[in-house]
Amino acid sequence: MHGLYLITASVNFLENQKKGLCLISAFIQGLYPNSKDQHLTESLLTEEIVSAMSFVIANKKPFSDLDTISEEIVSTWNEQLIQHVSNKNGLHPGEFWNIEILEKYISLASIPVDLYYYVEVFVIDTICTIF
C-alpha cells in the first residue's frame, strides 16, 4: 500500500511514510486535521497513537480472531511498548500496525470513517493508481 484516502466530512489524502507508525499516523492525521490543513503536532499525534494502542491492549480478546500475523503483532503490544512509543520512539518489525489491525480498531472503537486504499503501479512511463 502506498497510501490511503480517508473519508470523514471531507476527503483527506494520506501518504504512507514507511516508518513503523506510518499507517496509524496517517489515519490519525486524517481524523484530526486542523483548520489550516496542517498535520497534528508531533506531541498530539504521539498521544493519539498511544491512546489507540492502549485501546487495542485493553481490548485484546476481540483482536484474537485476526489472522495469525496480526494476532502475533497485537500479542507483542504491552505497557512497556506503549511507554516506548509515548517517548516518541517507533515500532520495530513485528510490532507494526497493519490494515487488518487498523480496521478492527476502527470497528471496535466505533470511529465513523470509510477507508479507501490504493497502490501506484508504474507502467511504461505512466503511473496508474489502483483503488
C-alpha positions in Angstrom: 0.0 0.0 0.0 1.4 3.4 -0.9 -1.3 5.4 0.9 -4.9 5.7 1.7 -7.8 8.0 1.3 -9.8 8.7 4.5 -13.4 9.9 4.1 -14.8 11.9 7.0 -16.6 15.2 6.4 -14.0 15.7 3.6 -11.6 13.5 1.6 -8.1 13.5 3.0 -5.1 12.0 1.1 -2.6 10.5 3.4 0.8 9.1 2.4 2.5 6.0 3.9 5.8 7.4 5.1 7.3 3.9 5.5 8.0 4.2 9.2 6.9 1.9 12.0 4.0 4.1 12.9 3.1 5.3 9.4 -0.3 3.6 9.0 -1.7 4.7 12.3 -0.1 8.2 12.0 -1.7 8.7 8.6 -5.0 7.6 9.9 -4.9 9.8 12.9 -3.7 12.8 10.9 -6.7 12.3 8.6 -9.1 12.2 11.5 -7.9 15.3 13.2 -6.7 17.8 10.6 -6.6 21.3 12.0 -8.3 24.3 10.3 -5.1 25.4 8.4 -4.7 22.0 6.7 -1.6 21.3 8.8 -1.0 17.9 10.4 -1.2 17.5 14.2 1.9 18.4 16.2 4.2 15.5 16.9 3.2 15.5 20.6 -0.6 15.4 19.9 0.0 12.7 17.2 2.0 10.6 19.7 -0.8 11.0 22.3 -3.4 9.8 19.8 -1.2 6.8 18.8 -0.6 5.9 22.4 -4.4 6.1 23.0 -5.1 3.9 20.0 -2.5 1.3 21.1 -3.8 1.4 24.6 -7.3 0.7 23.3 -6.0 -2.3 21.5 -4.2 -3.6 24.6 -7.3 -3.1 26.8 -9.4 -5.0 24.2 -7.1 -7.8 23.1 -9.7 -10.5 23.2 -11.7 -9.2 20.2 -8.4 -8.9 18.3 -7.8 -12.7 18.8 -9.9 -13.5 15.7 -7.5 -11.8 13.3 -5.1 -13.7 11.0 -2.0 -15.3 12.6 0.3 -12.4 11.7 -2.0 -9.7 13.0 -2.7 -11.7 16.2 1.0 -12.1 16.8 1.6 -8.4 16.3 -1.1 -7.5 18.8 0.3 -10.0 21.3 3.6 -8.1 21.3 1.9 -4.9 22.4 2.2 -4.2 26.1 2.6 -1.3 28.5 6.4 -1.3 28.0 5.9 -0.8 24.3 3.3 1.9 24.9 5.9 3.7 27.1 8.4 3.3 24.3 6.0 4.9 21.8 5.0 7.6 24.2 8.7 8.7 24.3 8.3 9.4 20.6 10.1 6.1 19.5 8.8 4.0 16.7 7.9 0.4 16.4 10.1 -2.5 15.2 9.3 -5.1 12.6 6.7 -7.5 14.0 5.1 -4.7 16.0 3.7 -2.5 13.2 0.1 -1.6 12.7 -1.3 -3.3 9.6 -4.6 -2.8 7.7 -6.3 -5.7 9.5 -5.5 -4.3 12.9 -6.4 -0.8 11.9 -9.8 -1.9 10.5 -10.6 -3.9 13.6 -9.6 -0.9 15.8 -11.9 1.4 13.8 -14.7 -1.0 14.1 -14.3 -1.7 17.9 -13.7 2.0 18.7 -16.8 2.9 16.6 -14.9 5.5 14.6 -17.3 6.8 11.9 -15.0 6.7 8.9 -14.6 5.0 5.5 -11.1 3.9 4.3 -10.1 3.5 0.7 -6.7 2.1 -0.1 -4.6 2.5 -3.3 -1.4 1.2 -4.8 0.5 3.0 -7.5 1.7 0.9 -10.4 4.3 2.1 -12.8 3.6 1.0 -16.4 6.0 2.3 -19.1 6.4 6.0 -18.2 2.9 6.1 -16.6 1.7 6.0 -13.0 -1.6 4.2 -12.5 -3.4 4.4 -9.2 -5.5 1.4 -8.3 -8.1 1.6 -5.6 
